[in-house]
Amino acid sequence: MYNTIHVSVHATAPGSCRVTMAGDLDLYSAPTVRDTLHEARSDHGRVVVDCSRLSFIDCTGLSALLAAARTARDTGAELRLCAVPHALARLLRLSHTAGAFTIEPEPARRAPHHP
């Protein structure tokens, strides 16, 4: 049985949305992600892709993200990645494709308060 991906789109402001992905972004789920990102980009000028709940990504999943970034750039839209997990960051680094994306920096983690 395939581990499916769950993708949701939530408007965050006029002309802006957040796409959240959870699960495996691979050969099986890439078409769903590609279609969802295309629709989100068509409906919103700014799309933030929350990758924090991705458990796996392969080269087909990376290809879906790259296609969305290319289309956004070509149409004057903005596509950003946020909460990039280690596996995706490593894949971007090894494939020399990190420059295709605007990656939002992680918010600074606050040190625990000790009285």
DAHUZI-V228999 format. One record per backbone hydrogen bond with DSSP energy under -1.0 kcal/mol. CO is the residue of the C=O (numbers start at 1). NH is the residue of the N-H. E is the energy in kcal/mol with one decimal. If there is no record, write none. Layout:
BEGIN
{{CO	NH	E} {CO	NH	E}}
END
This chain:
BEGIN
{{6	22	-2.1} {8	20	-2.6} {10	18	-2.7} {13	16	-2.4} {15	46	-1.8} {16	12	-2.1} {16	13	-1.3} {17	48	-2.4} {18	10	-2.3} {19	50	-3.2} {20	8	-2.2} {22	6	-2.9} {23	55	-2.9} {23	56	-1.1} {25	58	-1.9} {26	30	-2.6} {29	33	-1.9} {30	34	-3.2} {31	35	-2.4} {32	36	-2.4} {33	37	-2.8} {34	38	-2.1} {35	39	-2.4} {36	40	-2.6} {37	41	-2.5} {38	42	-2.1} {39	43	-1.8} {40	44	-1.7} {45	78	-2.9} {46	17	-2.1} {47	80	-2.8} {48	19	-3.0} {49	82	-2.7} {50	21	-1.9} {51	54	-2.0} {53	23	-2.0} {56	25	-3.0} {58	62	-2.4} {59	63	-2.1} {60	64	-1.7} {61	65	-1.9} {62	66	-2.7} {63	67	-2.4} {64	68	-1.8} {65	69	-2.3} {66	70	-2.6} {67	71	-2.5} {68	72	-2.4} {69	73	-2.5} {70	74	-2.5} {71	75	-1.5} {72	77	-2.3} {78	47	-3.2} {80	49	-3.5} {81	104	-3.0} {82	51	-2.6} {85	89	-2.6} {86	90	-2.7} {87	91	-2.1} {88	92	-2.7} {89	93	-2.2} {90	94	-3.0} {91	95	-2.0} {92	97	-2.0} {97	100	-1.9} {98	101	-1.8} {102	81	-2.5}}
END
